[in-house]
Amino acid sequence: MNIRTHTRLVGVVIMLILGAMALSACGGDSGGGGGTTKSNADLLKEAAANMKAAKSYELNADVDQSGQAVKMNGQIDIANKNSKMDVDASGQKVSVVSVGDKVFLSIDGGTTYSDAGAAGASMTEGFSAFTGMWDSFNSDQIDKAKDAIKDGNPATEKINGVDTKHITVDAKDLTLIGAGGSADEQGTLDLWLSTDATPYVRQLKIDATSGGQPVKGTFTWDKFNETFDIKAPPTSFNPNVLTAAVR
C-alpha cells in the first residue's frame, strides 16, 4: 500500500480508538473504601486531574469495535506535542511518529519512514484527543453522580505492579455524569485508579453496545512524566513527488 492508503488506515485506527474512549469519557462514583481513605469520587477526581496535568505517559490500547480489531502501543509526550506509536489494525502494521504538526509513517517496523505531508495534518488533531478525554471528567458532575459507580470485583488490584482501586459503572448510568453515554448504551465501564500519593488512571475497560454496535476496549497508562526520545525520523523520499505521481 502507498503512503496515502496507510495515512487513511491510521486515521481510521485513531477514530476507532477515540470512539471507544469517547464512550468511556465520563466519571462517577460510589463512596466505598477498598483499602483507601479517599472516597471513590475524590480518588477519581484526583486521578483525572493528574491525567490532565501529566507531561507524558505510555498508552497501550486493545480495541474491538464493530468487529474491527486494533492494537496500539504508544509513547505520548504531551508537553512537547510529540508521539510515537506502533499500530496493528487487523494484521496491518504501521509505525507512526508525530513531531509537532508533522507526521511520519513506517510500514517496515520503523526501519524507514515516509513523511505523510498534508495528509497527516488531521492526524495530529486525533493524537491530541488522547489527552483531551480527561476534560470530560467534571468534578461537579462526579459528585452529583457518586452513587452511579460501584466498587469493582475485586475492589483492589495491581496493574503493572501498582496498587489500584477498581471502580465500575453501568453504561446506562453514564448519562448521569453529563459527559457521555446515551439511552441505547448497554454494558459496563471499569477504571483502575492508583492509590499512591499521586493517583492516576492506570487502566480502563469498556465492554458495551452503542447504537447496536459492540465495542470492547482495554486501555492502560504507564511511565508517567518520563522523558521519551521522540524525534523526526529521516525520510526515504519527498512526499510532494509521491503526491504528484498518484494524482
N, C-alpha and C positions, 0 to 999 in steps of 0.2 A: 504494500500500500504506500501511496505517496504521502507527503507531509500534510496536505490538506485533509486527506482521509483520516490520518492519525489525530490531527487537530480536532476534527469533528468528534472522533471517538472519545478523546479526553474530555471534550465539552460535555458529551452525553454522560460520561462517568461522573463528572463533577455534579451534574444535575441530579443523577440518581442518588449520590451520597447526600447532597444537600436536601433532596426531597425527603429522605429518611430522617435527616437531622431536623428538618422543619417540623415533622410530626412530633419530635421529641423536644422541641424548643419551648419548654414550658416548665413551670415549677410548682411545688406544692408540698404539703407536709402533714404528718400526724405528730403528735407530741412525743413520742417514745424515746426510750433511753438507749438500750442495747449497748451499755458499757461506756457511753459518753455522758458528760454532764450537760451538754447542749441539747436543746430540742431539735427535732429533725428540721423544723422550719429555719431555726437560727443557723444550723450547720449548712443547710442548702444555700441560704443567702450568702453566707461567708464564702462557701466554695465557688459560687457563681461569680462573686465579686473578684475573687482571686484569679479565676479563669480569665476574666476581662482584663485584669492587670498584668497577667503573665507576659513576659517578654519573648518567651519561646517555649516550645514543647514538641514532643514527638507524638504523632497521632497515627493509630492503626485503625482501619475500618474494614469490616467484612459485611457486605450488604447484599441482600437478595430482594429485589423489588420487581414485582410482576414477572418473575422468572428470569430476570437479568441479574447475574451474579457479578459482583465487583469486589475486589480486594485491593487495599491501598495501605502502603506504609510510607509515612512522610515526616520530614523534619520541617517545622514551620518557625521561622524567625520573624516574629511579629514586629519587633522593634525596628528591624531594617527592611521589612516588607519583602522577605525572600523565602523561598520554599524549595524543597527537593522531595519528589515523590516517585515511588515505584507503583505502577498501577497494573492490575491484571483484570481485564474485563472479558469474562467468559473465554479465557485462554489467550487473548490478545494482550501482549505485554508492552507497556510503554513507560519509559522513564521521563519525568518532567522536571525541569528546573526553571523556576521563575526568579528573576532578579529585578526588583522594581517593576517596571512595565514591560519587561522583556521576558519572553517565554521560549524555552528550548526543549526539543523533543528528541528522544533516542528510542530506536526500535531494536537495538542490539545490546541491551543490558547496560547502557551507559558508556559503551566504547566510543561511539561517535554521536554527535548531536547536530541537529538542524535548527536554525532559527525559525520559529513559527511566524515571524513577521507580523503583519497587521492582523492576521487571523488569530494570533494569540492574545490580542488586547482584551477581548471579552473574557478570556480565561482567568486573567488576573483578578477580575471582579469576583469570579467564583471562589478563588482562593481566599479572598478577604471575608467571604461569608462563613468560612470555617470558624473565624473568631467572632463574627457578628452575632452568632446564635445566642451568645450569652447576654446580649442586650434584652432578650425576651424574658429573662428571669427577673421579674419585677418584684421588689421586696414587699410592697404593699399587697400585691395580689397573692404572694406566697403566704403572707399572714392570714389573709381572708380565706384561703383555701387549705388551711393547715390540716383539716380533717380528711382531705381527699387522698393523701398519701399515707400509706401504712408501712410498718416495718417489713422488710423483705424476709425471706426464709432461705438461709439463715440470716439473722439480723446483722451479724458482723462477719466479714471475710477478709482475707488477704488478697490484694490484687497487685501482682508484680512485687510481692514481698512487703506491701504496705498495708497496715491495718485500716479497714474502711467500715463505714456504716452503710448497710444496704437498705434502700427505701424503694417502694414500688407504688404505682398508681394505675388505675384502670383508665384505658383510653377514653371511655365515656365521660370521665371526670376532668379531662384536660381543659374543657371549655370553662371550668370554674376558675382557672388560672388567668384567663384573659389573654394568653399569649400563644394559643394554638389549640388544635383539636376541633372537631365538628361532630354533629349529632350522629353521623353514619359511621363513625370510627368505633372499632371493637378491638380489644386486645389489652396489652399491658406495656408500661414503660418502667424500667428499673434503672436506678442510679446507685453507684457506689462512691461514697464521699470519704476522703481520708479524714482521720480523726486526730491528726497531729496539730501542732501549733499553727500551721498554715494549711487549712483544708483546701483540697482541690477535688474536682470531679475526676475520678480515676477510671471509671468505666460507666458506660451507658448502653442499655439494651432496649431495643424496640421490637415488639412482636405484635403486629396489628394488621388490621384491614381498613383501608380508607378508600372510599369511592368504589368499593367492590374489589379493589386490588390489594393483594397481600404484600406486606413489607416486613422483612426481618433484618435487623442490623445490630452489630456489636461494635462499639467504638471504645478504644482505650487511649488514655493520655498518660505520658510519662516524660521523664527528663525535663522537668520544668526549669526554665531560666538558665539552661545550659547554653554554651556557645557552640553554634553549628557553623562549620566552614562551608558556606554556600556561596559559590562564585559562578559567574557566567562561564560556561564551558566553551572551548574553541569549537567552531562550527565547520562542517565539511563542505559547505557550499553557500553561495549567495542566494537567499530566498527570493529576491527580486527576479533573478534569472529563472528560477523554477516557476514562479507565479506567471511570468510571461509565457513560459513554454506550455502551461496547461490550460491557458485561456482558449 
